[in-house]
Amino acid sequence: MLAKLYQWIYTRVGGQPWTHIVRDEQKSQPLLFLLIFLGLGIILAKFAGKNWWQLLIALLFGVVIGHLWW
């Protein structure tokens, strides 16, 4: 049942895995994704309280590693 659901979604979104779709969108609009992740980082920093800088360093590493991976 789960495989049929995935196949139905897969054919509706262009016949590509969702990771390829996100990658293509990120390459076509990098500033939008940068602003989205910046906003998410600021929101998470607000929730982190006094340990906000540790969270932002972790997010920075995630962005750098993600950038190098793609």
C-alpha positions, 0 to 999 in steps of 0.5 A: 500500500505504501509503495502504491502511494509513493508511486502515485505521488512520484508520477504526479510530481514529474517522475523524479524522486523528491530529492531531485526536485528539491535539488533542481529548485535549490539550484534555480533559486538559491537565494530563496532557499538561503532565506528559508534556512536563515529564517528557520535558523533564527526561529530555532535560535529563539527556541534554544534560549541562551544556547542559541550560538551552539545551535547556529554553529550546528546549522552552519555546519549542516548548510556547509556539508549540504552545499558540498554534498550537492 
